[in-house]
Amino acid sequence: MPVEKVDTLVVGAGQAGVAMSEHLTINGVPHLVLERGRIAERWRSERWDSLVANGPAWHDRFPGMEFSDTGPDGFPPKEEVADYFVAYAEKIAAPIRCGVAVEKAERHVGRPGFRVDTSEGVIEADSVVAATGPFQRPIIPSVVPESARLVQMHSNAYRNPAQLPQGAVLVVGAGSSGVQIADELQRSGKRVYLSVGPHDRPPRAYRGRDFCWWLGVLGKWDTETPGPGTEHVTIAVSGVREGETIDFRRLAMQGMTLVGRTESFRNGLLTFAPDLGDNIRRGDANLTALLDEADAYIARNGLDLPEEPGARRIDADPRCMTHPVLELDLDEVGIASIIWATGYGVDYSWLKVDTFDEKGRPRHQRGVSVEPGIYFLGLPWQARRGSSFIWGVWHDAMHVADRISTRRKYMAYHASMRHRAEEQ
């Protein structure tokens, strides 16, 4: 089969791939985007039915286009988000080829560029951008064996309450996904246990402004590195029901049983760490600290925003906090399913180049790999806190495209000098 040649190959056509295509076009870089499924496939097929964006539509979008159906302060549902990226790709005439899986990419020996094996043949590229995002490989801790008489699934496989068998449910993980799924299950009438680990719990909105706005004016989106010990702390925030602040005590008062971190399983007995109270109070402290900073910002700048004393209200601890459950007999309490909302890992097994550390994480500077010609986009904290968000990845793509364009100019100079030498 003939070998197809492109200047820059972008792998993945989610938000990262679409943003990358726009900025490569602006920089005059010929390119092709490959997507194994559809544009923004994960928004459609790897998220639950009722999911909405966690940020308001005015914030979580690309600068060049607004959402078609959801107003600026609303939270678009997942299908509208996916449709948004399809429409955006059409708007910028992105050269996206869907239904093509990338199987392997490796550097040429003795000459520049890379050989990329795909499900439709071989492509040679001068540069390769891995735009597969941060949600590549669902992580399920090896706590409960598959042989246990339970339905177990990662949150990426959960769709709706009707999918689960009769009986109670344990949701492990209290970030945005875990708490939203647990809340939906409880509202459907199921008995729900929620395993709560360390987390940040920002207000959905405060004094008339969404927390995304507060993180912006307070400079927190631009933080370049996470603080010590906070690299993997999840954020409990929700856009459900037009947005609301997550309150674990309220969930408990409504009938949900909160437990600490899930630790071990043996003979049908599941054990939990005695850290529930500490984890929830840490989340309270995070909320209060952000409110303090917001109040100080308002006073310093003389902003006319209404006071909101109710935002600081913290109810009395529920019984599951004062008398924590440290173990559960799953048969005795009737737990028939477990949903693991425990995050994702990266999977770059297709990328056969020397650019990963001992844990398989890319070694890079703002998306520019230590391996010349290899680039990454959509990584958490790629350049700053906002990097893995819709608007953040667009700005990171601008930088990566500039680096690709600059490298092309150096290589073009090299080629011209070599050609000149051959003519002499």
C-alpha positions in Angstrom: 0.0 0.0 0.0 1.2 3.5 -0.7 2.5 5.5 2.3 0.6 8.7 3.1 2.8 11.6 4.1 1.7 14.6 6.3 3.6 17.4 8.0 1.9 17.1 11.4 -0.3 14.2 12.6 -2.7 14.9 15.5 -4.0 11.8 17.3 -7.5 12.4 18.8 -10.4 14.6 17.8 -11.8 15.6 21.2 -11.5 19.1 22.5 -7.7 18.9 22.4 -7.5 17.7 18.8 -10.0 20.3 17.5 -8.2 23.1 19.3 -4.9 21.8 17.9 -6.2 21.8 14.4 -7.4 25.4 14.6 -4.0 26.7 15.8 -2.0 24.7 13.3 -4.2 26.1 10.5 -3.6 29.6 11.9 0.2 29.0 11.8 0.1 27.6 8.3 1.1 24.1 9.3 -0.3 21.3 7.0 -1.8 18.6 9.2 -4.2 15.7 9.6 -6.3 14.7 12.7 -7.1 11.0 13.2 -9.9 9.9 15.5 -10.7 6.2 16.2 -14.4 7.0 16.8 -16.4 10.1 16.3 -15.4 13.7 17.1 -15.7 14.2 20.9 -16.5 10.4 21.2 -15.8 10.2 24.9 -18.5 12.9 25.6 -21.0 10.6 23.9 -20.2 7.1 24.8 -18.1 7.2 28.0 -20.2 9.4 30.2 -23.5 8.9 32.0 -26.8 10.0 30.4 -27.6 13.0 32.6 -24.1 14.5 32.7 -23.9 18.3 32.1 -20.7 20.4 31.9 -19.3 21.4 35.3 -18.6 24.9 34.1 -21.1 27.5 32.8 -21.4 27.9 29.0 -19.8 31.4 29.0 -16.7 29.9 30.5 -16.3 26.3 29.3 -16.0 26.9 25.5 -13.6 28.0 22.8 -13.4 31.8 22.2 -14.6 31.6 18.6 -18.1 30.1 19.2 -20.9 30.0 21.8 -23.2 27.1 22.6 -26.3 27.0 20.4 -28.9 26.0 22.9 -27.7 26.7 26.4 -27.5 30.3 27.6 -24.3 31.8 28.9 -25.0 30.9 32.6 -26.4 27.5 31.9 -24.6 24.1 31.9 -24.9 22.3 28.6 -25.7 18.6 28.6 -23.1 16.2 27.2 -24.6 15.7 23.8 -24.7 19.4 23.2 -21.0 19.6 24.2 -20.2 16.9 21.7 -22.3 18.6 19.0 -20.4 21.8 19.8 -17.1 20.3 18.9 -18.5 18.8 15.7 -19.9 22.2 14.7 -16.6 23.9 15.7 -14.6 21.4 13.6 -16.9 22.2 10.6 -16.5 26.0 11.2 -12.7 25.8 11.0 -12.7 23.2 8.3 -10.6 20.9 10.4 -9.0 18.0 8.4 -10.4 15.3 10.7 -10.6 11.6 9.6 -12.8 9.5 11.8 -12.9 5.8 12.3 -9.2 5.4 12.1 -7.2 3.9 15.0 -3.6 4.7 15.6 -1.8 1.5 16.5 1.9 2.5 16.7 4.1 5.5 16.2 7.9 5.3 16.1 10.8 7.4 15.0 12.5 6.7 11.7 16.0 5.4 11.8 18.6 7.6 10.2 16.1 10.3 8.9 13.7 12.8 10.4 10.1 12.1 11.2 7.9 9.2 12.4 6.2 6.1 11.0 2.7 5.8 12.2 0.8 2.5 11.7 -3.0 3.0 11.6 -6.0 0.7 11.0 -6.0 2.1 7.4 -2.3 1.9 6.6 0.9 3.7 7.2 1.4 7.5 7.6 4.7 9.3 7.8 4.7 12.5 9.7 7.4 15.1 10.6 5.6 15.8 13.9 3.1 13.9 16.0 0.7 15.5 18.6 -0.8 13.1 21.2 -4.1 14.9 21.8 -5.9 12.0 23.5 -6.6 13.9 26.7 -6.4 13.0 30.4 -9.2 10.4 30.4 -7.6 7.4 28.6 -7.5 4.4 30.9 -10.2 4.0 33.6 -8.6 3.1 37.0 -10.4 0.5 39.2 -8.4 -0.3 42.4 -7.8 -4.0 43.0 -9.8 -4.0 46.2 -12.8 -6.2 45.4 -12.1 -9.3 43.3 -14.1 -9.9 40.1 -15.2 -13.2 41.7 -17.2 -11.3 44.3 -21.0 -11.6 43.7 -21.3 -7.9 42.7 -21.7 -5.8 39.6 -18.7 -3.6 39.4 -18.0 -0.8 36.9 -16.0 2.3 36.4 -17.9 5.6 36.2 -17.2 5.7 32.5 -19.4 2.7 32.0 -22.3 3.9 34.1 -25.3 5.4 32.2 -28.3 5.5 34.5 -29.9 3.9 37.5 -31.9 1.4 35.4 -28.6 -0.2 34.4 -27.9 -1.5 37.9 -29.5 -4.5 39.6 -31.8 -4.2 42.6 -30.1 -3.5 45.9 -27.9 -0.9 47.4 -25.0 0.8 45.7 -21.5 1.8 46.9 -20.0 4.7 45.0 -16.3 5.0 45.5 -14.9 8.5 44.9 -16.4 11.8 45.8 -15.1 14.1 43.1 -17.5 15.6 40.5 -18.4 12.2 38.9 -18.8 10.2 42.1 -21.0 12.7 43.9 -23.2 13.4 40.9 -23.7 9.7 40.2 -24.4 9.0 43.9 -26.9 11.8 44.1 -28.7 10.6 40.9 -28.9 7.0 42.3 -30.3 8.2 45.6 -32.9 10.3 43.9 -33.9 7.3 41.9 -34.8 5.5 45.2 -31.7 3.4 45.7 -29.9 3.0 49.0 -26.5 4.7 48.4 -23.2 4.5 50.3 -20.6 7.1 49.2 -16.9 6.6 49.9 -15.4 10.1 50.5 -11.7 10.7 50.2 -9.7 14.0 50.3 -11.3 16.7 48.1 -11.7 20.4 47.4 -15.3 21.7 47.7 -15.6 25.1 46.1 -18.9 27.0 46.1 -20.8 26.7 42.9 -21.4 30.4 43.0 -20.8 33.2 45.6 -22.1 36.7 45.7 -23.6 36.4 42.3 -20.6 35.0 40.4 -19.8 31.4 39.5 -16.7 29.8 41.1 -15.1 29.7 37.6 -15.2 33.5 37.6 -13.7 33.6 41.1 -10.9 31.3 40.1 -10.2 33.6 37.2 -10.1 36.9 38.9 -8.2 35.5 41.8 -5.5 34.1 39.4 -6.0 30.5 40.4 -6.6 29.1 36.9 -3.1 30.3 36.1 -1.4 28.4 38.9 1.4 26.6 37.2 1.9 23.7 39.6 -0.3 22.0 42.2 0.6 22.6 45.8 2.5 19.9 47.9 0.2 16.9 48.5 -2.6 18.2 46.2 -1.6 16.6 42.9 -4.4 14.1 43.0 -7.0 15.9 45.1 -10.4 15.8 43.4 -12.8 18.7 43.1 -16.5 18.2 44.1 -18.5 20.5 42.0 -21.7 20.2 39.9 -23.6 21.8 37.2 -26.7 19.7 37.8 -30.0 21.5 38.4 -28.5 24.7 37.0 -25.6 24.4 39.4 -25.3 23.9 43.1 -22.7 23.7 45.8 -21.9 20.1 46.9 -22.7 19.6 50.5 -21.9 16.2 51.9 -23.8 16.8 55.1 -26.9 17.6 53.2 -26.5 14.4 51.2 -26.3 12.4 54.5 -29.3 14.2 55.9 -31.2 13.1 52.8 -30.4 9.5 53.5 -27.0 8.8 51.9 -24.5 7.0 54.1 -21.0 8.5 53.9 -17.9 6.4 54.7 -14.2 7.1 54.5 -11.7 5.9 51.9 -12.3 2.3 50.7 -9.4 0.2 52.0 -9.9 -3.5 51.8 -12.2 -6.4 51.1 -12.2 -9.9 52.7 -14.9 -12.6 53.0 -17.7 -10.2 52.0 -16.5 -7.5 54.5 -15.5 -4.1 53.1 -13.4 -1.9 55.4 -13.0 1.9 55.3 -10.4 4.3 56.7 -11.4 6.4 59.7 -10.8 9.6 57.8 -14.4 10.6 56.8 -14.6 13.6 59.2 -11.1 14.8 58.3 -11.9 14.7 54.6 -15.1 16.5 54.9 -13.7 19.2 57.2 -10.8 19.7 54.8 -13.3 20.3 52.0 -15.1 22.8 54.3 -11.8 24.6 54.9 -11.2 24.8 51.1 -14.7 26.4 50.6 -14.2 28.9 53.5 -10.7 29.9 52.2 -12.1 30.7 48.8 -15.0 32.7 50.3 -12.4 34.7 52.4 -10.4 35.5 49.3 -13.5 36.5 47.3 -14.6 38.8 50.1 -11.1 40.4 50.3 -11.1 40.9 46.5 -14.6 42.5 46.6 -13.5 44.9 49.3 -10.2 45.7 47.7 -11.8 46.5 44.3 -15.0 48.1 45.6 -17.3 45.7 43.7 -21.0 46.1 44.2 -21.8 42.4 44.8 -24.5 41.4 47.4 -23.4 39.7 50.6 -24.2 36.1 51.0 -23.8 35.0 54.7 -25.6 31.7 54.1 -22.7 30.5 52.0 -20.7 30.0 55.1 -23.3 27.9 56.9 -22.1 24.4 57.9 -24.8 22.1 59.4 -24.2 19.8 62.3 -22.3 16.6 61.5 -24.6 13.7 60.6 -24.5 10.4 62.5 -22.3 8.8 59.8 -19.6 11.4 60.7 -19.9 11.3 64.5 -20.2 7.5 64.5 -18.3 6.5 61.3 -18.9 3.2 59.6 -15.6 1.4 59.4 -16.8 -1.8 57.9 -19.7 -3.2 55.9 -20.9 -6.7 55.4 -22.1 -6.4 51.8 -24.7 -9.1 52.0 -26.1 -7.8 55.3 -26.6 -4.3 53.9 -27.7 -5.5 50.5 -25.0 -3.8 48.4 -25.3 -5.4 44.9 -23.2 -3.1 42.9 -20.1 -0.8 43.2 -19.3 2.1 40.9 -15.7 3.2 40.9 -15.4 6.9 40.3 -11.7 6.6 40.9 -10.2 8.5 37.9 -8.1 7.7 35.0 -4.5 6.9 34.0 -2.7 7.7 30.8 -2.1 5.1 28.0 0.5 5.9 25.5 1.4 2.3 24.6 1.1 3.2 20.9 3.8 5.8 21.2 7.1 4.0 20.9 9.5 6.9 21.7 11.7 7.7 24.6 9.7 10.5 26.3 8.1 8.8 29.3 9.2 8.6 33.0 9.2 5.4 35.0 5.5 5.7 35.7 4.6 6.2 32.0 4.0 9.9 32.3 5.1 12.2 29.5 8.3 14.2 30.0 7.6 17.6 28.5 7.6 21.4 29.0 4.2 22.9 28.3 3.4 20.0 25.9 6.7 20.0 24.1 8.2 16.6 24.6 11.9 15.9 25.3 11.7 13.7 22.2 11.9 16.2 19.3 8.9 16.2 17.0 6.5 14.7 19.7 4.0 16.9 21.4 1.2 16.5 24.0 -2.0 18.3 24.5 -4.8 18.1 27.1 -2.7 16.9 30.0 -3.7 17.9 33.5 -1.5 20.8 34.6 0.2 20.8 31.2 0.9 24.5 31.6 -1.4 25.6 34.4 -4.4 24.5 36.5 -6.8 25.2 33.6 -5.0 23.1 31.1 -7.4 20.1 31.0 -10.5 22.3 30.8 -12.2 23.2 27.5 -11.0 26.8 27.4 -7.6 25.9 28.8 -6.7 23.3 26.2 -7.5 25.9 23.5 -4.8 28.3 24.9 -2.3 25.4 25.4 -2.8 24.4 21.7 -1.8 28.0 20.7 1.6 27.5 22.4 2.1 24.0 21.0 1.2 25.1 17.5 3.7 27.9 17.8 6.4 25.5 18.8 5.7 23.2 15.9 5.7 26.1 13.5 9.0 27.4 14.8 10.6 23.9 14.6 9.4 23.7 10.9 11.2 26.9 10.1 14.5 25.6 11.5 14.1 22.3 9.6 13.2 24.3 6.4 16.4 26.3 6.8 18.4 23.0 7.3 16.9 21.6 4.1 17.6 24.8 2.1 21.3 24.8 3.2 21.7 21.1 2.3 20.1 21.7 -1.1 22.4 24.7 -1.6 25.5 22.6 -0.7 24.4 19.9 -3.2 24.2 22.4 -6.0 27.7 23.7 -5.4 
